[in-house]
Amino acid sequence: MNTTNKGKVVIIGAGPGDPDLITIKAVQYLQKANVVLVDRLVSEVILKRYVNPNAIIIPVGKQCRYGLSTAQGTINTLLIQYANTHALVVRLKGGDVSFFSNVLDELEVLKNQAIPFEIVPGITAASGAAAYAGIPLTARNYATAIRFLTYYKTNIITDSAWHDLAITNDTLVWYMSSETLEPLIEQLRLHGIDEQKWVSVIEQATTPLQQVYSAPIRNFLLQFGTMQFLSPSLVIIGRVASLSQQFNWFNGENTQQSLYFPQVTATAEPYLHHSLMPPYVSRT
């Protein structure tokens, strides 16, 4: 094991989009960081406002559908490289670092290389999106439990599991599932879900471009089935999703733009704090 490392790696969750939702502890580390490896789903306001102005910032985003992603192996190599030459390296991820994240790969690499590390949690998308859409996830008389799921591949859930998901009264929160939403809803209906339950899709949650699309499950595809939801989008299914109609207090600009796509690069080229990329690109 390598014992010559000079630096420490701190893996930080930046929260779901609103830069004010980042934790104080995360800010304190960013202000001291020498290097920041940043995911696509991190507000550039955080980079401009809180990161040490002398830090090296390296975009290591993933957006496979556009053919622009930084391989996990490259990220692992960069962590080792910079931890051997700098005192404090921050790995900055959107949301929380442990919810549907590749954090295990990075932890294993750091452990194997004897690089000291720390994990700083962040507000995950489920909490942020639900709060900004006015959806209390375990509202009394609506749900008593939550399930965090993903359906990015259409063959990963068995028929018996579909039946269980369809009949449960738990709130179902689906990460990375907006592109497979139509078959997801069809499977739940096929397996007997109560047609009175609601679906809410929260697009670019907690950002100035947040949009919420809600309808009873029986009508959702009729109303929104042709839409291509912008990434990131979170899906909430259950009785609590109907509460957004009453309590949705945050309305973003309906500009048909993506807040996050510019941070994706194929080369993970470093850039300095003062040369951040442009804030928006068009949906089209």
N, C-alpha and C positions, 0 to 999 in steps of 0.2 A: 504493500500500500504506500502511496505517495505521502510523505510527511513533510514536504518542503513548501507546502502552500502558504502563501502570505495572507490570503484574504478570506473573507466570510461571504457566504451567499445567503440572502434573505429573500424568501419566496413570499410575495405579498399579493393579497386580493385587493383590487382597486375599487370594487363595488360595481354596480350594474350600469352605470352610465353618467348619472349626475355626479359631477366632480366633488360636490359638497358631501357626498355620502362616504368618502374615503375616511379611514380611521386616523386618529391623531398619531398613533404609533407608526402607521404607514408613512405619514407625512414626515415624521422625524427621521426615518431611515432614508427617504428620498432626498431630503435636504443634505444628507451626508454622503450619498452614493457617489462612487466614482464611475460606475457603469450601470446602465439600466437596460435590460433586455425586455422589450415591451410587446405584449400581445396586441392583436388588432382591436379587441374590444375594450380599449382603455381610452378615456376621454383625453384629447390633446390638451384640454385645459389643465388637467393634472400635470402633464409634462411641463407646460409653460409656467404654471403657478408654483409648483412644489419641488421640482427636481433641481438639484445642485446645478447652477449655470455652467459649471465646468465639466459636467458629466458627459460621458459618451453615451448616446442613446442608440440602441440597435433594435430596429423593428423585426420581430420574429413571428409575424402573424400567420394564420392559416385560413385560407379560403379556397378549398379544393375545387369547388365548382367553377372557379375562374382560372384554374391552373396556376394559381399563385399561392404557394405555401412554403414555409420554411420547414424542412424536414426535422423531425425530433432529434435525429442524430446530430444534425448541425447545431441545434440548440444545446444539446449536451456538451458538445465540443467547445462551444463558446463559453459556457459556464466554467468549464475547467480552465480554459485558456486565460480568461480574465481574472478568475480567482487566484491564479498563480502570479499575476502581475499587478493586481490592484487590491486595496484593503477592503472595499465593500462593493459587492456586486448585488444588484437587486433584480430579481426575476419578477416582473410586474404582470399580473394576469387580470383579466376582467372578471367581475363577480367575486366569487370565493375561489380559493385555490384547490379545494377538494371536491367540488361539485362538478362532475363530468369534465374533469381536467386530466392532463397527462402528468400530474405532479409525481406519481409513483416512479415513472422513468427517471425523472430528474433527481428525486431523492436517492434512488439506487446508485446513480452515477456519483453523486456527491459523497455518499457513504463509502462507496468503493474507493474513491480517491482521497478519503480522509479529509475532505473539505468541510469545515464547520458550517452549519446552516441553521436557519431559524424559519419558522412558518408564522406569518401574520394573516389571520383570517380576514375576509371581507364580507360585505353584504352580498348574498347570492341573488341571482336573477329572480328566483321565485319570491323572495321577500320583497325585493325592490319593485318588481313589476306588479305584484298583487297590491302593495301599498299605494302605488301611484295610480292604479286603476280602480281603487276603492273596493277591493275584494278581500275581506277578512277570511283567510284560508280555512279556519276552523270555527266559523261563526256558529253560535249555539243554535240548535235545531236545524242546522244545515249540514254540518259535517263534524266528526270528532277526530279525524285523522287525515293525514296527507301522505300521498305516495309521490316520490320523485322518480320520473321515468324518462326514457328516451326511445324514439321509434325512427331512427334514421335509416334502418334497414328493414324491409318489409317481411323478412323471414325469421325474425328473432323472437317472436312471441308465439307460444303454442296455443292451440284451440282452448285448452283448459284454462290457460292464463287469460286469454281474451274473455272467457266466460266470467272469471273472477273479477276482472276489471269492469265488466259491463254491469254486474249486479251489486258491486260494492257501493256503499254510501260515502266512502272516503273521497276527498278532493284529489283529483289526478292532475299533477303538474308535469308537463312534458317539455323537456329541453330538446333542442336541436331537432324538432319534429314538424316544423311548419311546412316543409317541402313534401312531407308524406301525410299531411293532414287529411286529405280526402280518403285514402285507404284506411287511415286510423279511425276516422268517424264511421266509415262503412263497416269495419270490423266490429266496433262497439254496438252498432245498430243490429248487425247480423246476430250478435250474441245476446241481444235482449236488453240493452240499456234503456232505462226509463227515458222516454222521449221528452219529458218535461225538464230534464237536466239541460244545463246551458254550456256553451262553449265560448270562451273568450280567448282571442289572440291579442297579445300585447306586443306591438311592434316597436323596436328601438326604445325599450322601456326606460323611463326616468330621464330621457334626453329631451331637448327642445323639439324633437321630431316624433315624439311618442304618438302612436295611434292605437286605439282599442277597438276591436271588431268583435261584437258579442251578438249571440242569437241562441234560441233554443236549438238543441242538437238536431231536431227534426227539420229545421229550416236553415241551418248554418250553410250547408253547401249550396242551397238555392240562392242565398244572398251573397256569399263570398267565395263560392267554389272556383271561380275563374281567377281569383287574385293570386299574385305571386308576392308573398309577404317578404318584406325586407329583413335581412339578417342584422342583428339577432331578433328573433321573435319567440316568445314563450306562449305555450298553450295551456290553459286551465280549463278542466272539464269537471263539472259537478254543479250541485245546487248553488254553491256560493258564487259561481260565475255570474248568476243573474243579478247579484247585488251591485255590480258595476253600473247598472242602469240608474241606481239611486245615488251612489256614493262616488262616482268617478269625478274627482275634484281637479284633475290635472289634464289639461288639453294642450297637446303639442301642435306645432305648425304642420299642416298637411301639404308638404312641399314636394312629395314624391321623390325625396332624395335620401341617400344613404349617408349616415354620419361616419361610418367606420371603414368602408372599403379602402380609402387611400392608404391606410397603414399596412396593407399587405404588400410585401415585396418577395421576389423570388431569390434574392441574393443576400439578404440580411446584412446589407451595407450599413456601417455605422454613420451617424450624423450627429451634429452638435445640437445642443439645447436651443439655439437661436434659429435653426434652419428647419423648423417643423413643416410637415407637408400640409397642403391645402385642406380645409375642413370638410368639404362635401363633394360628392359626385352624384350625378343623376341616377335615378332608378334605371333609366334606359341606357 
